[in-house]
């Protein structure tokens, strides 16, 4: 099973990915981590896409996506989950990452990007602020068992 966790920075994707990993032992790949698979970017991308495609009906993989161009790497059959948070929460989380300071250019960037994934087609939508990962993980595991 391949799960794409899709959303803006600081929306809760990594937290959800860790809970999923704890639930069903999935490998987590974030952003461009796949570049470690080969010396050239093109080769790494090709190898990563092959690995994702093979995992659709095999090992559990979670791909954490915060850039729209990475959506194209998800293979057919991947489960797409939008993880969202309100803009104030995203700013607060980003500020915490930056040791309490949110520079104006970063704040403007967050404002500009807010909602950039909202109009996509998703299998699930998860509230990265108050959502409970337990029921979502149960649904995913149940669907995985049903498909085998």
Secondary structure, DSSP 8 states (H G I E B T S, - for coil): -EEEEE--TTSSHHHHHHHHHHHH--EEEETTGGGGGSSSHHHHHHHHHHHHHHHTTSS-EEEEE-SGGGGGGS-TT-EEEEEE--HHHHHHHHHHHTTT---HHHHHHHHHHTTTTTTS--SEEEETTT--HHHHHHHHHHHHHHT-
